[in-house]
Amino acid sequence: MSTDGKAVGCIAYCHHRNQCCEMKRLYVKPDFHNQWQGQKLIEAIIETAQGDGFGYNQTVKKGDFVI
């Protein structure tokens, strides 16, 4: 994802089984913190995974962080 041609961060998912995948490696550069860029990356990866045929999403919480 980019803003004004600059990458703000990255995100990926990995395939586990059938229609199940896991979001991995969410990173937002410090200059873009507090601008909802992480949320935008999450929304984009969910849309991408659904477009790739994955239909099941599950949020797992660990401590105060959503994984």
Stockholm file with secondary structure:
# STOCKHOLM 1.0

chainA/1-67         MSTDGKAVGCIAYCHHRNQCCEMKRLYVKPDFHNQWQGQKLIEAIIETAQGDGFGYNQTVKKGDFVI
#=GR chainA/1-67 SS CEETTEECEEEEEEEEETTEEEEEEEEECGGGTTTTHHHHHHHHHHHHHHHTTCCBCCCCEETTEEC
#=GC SS_cons        CEETTEECEEEEEEEEETTEEEEEEEEECGGGTTTTHHHHHHHHHHHHHHHTTCCBCCCCEETTEEC
//
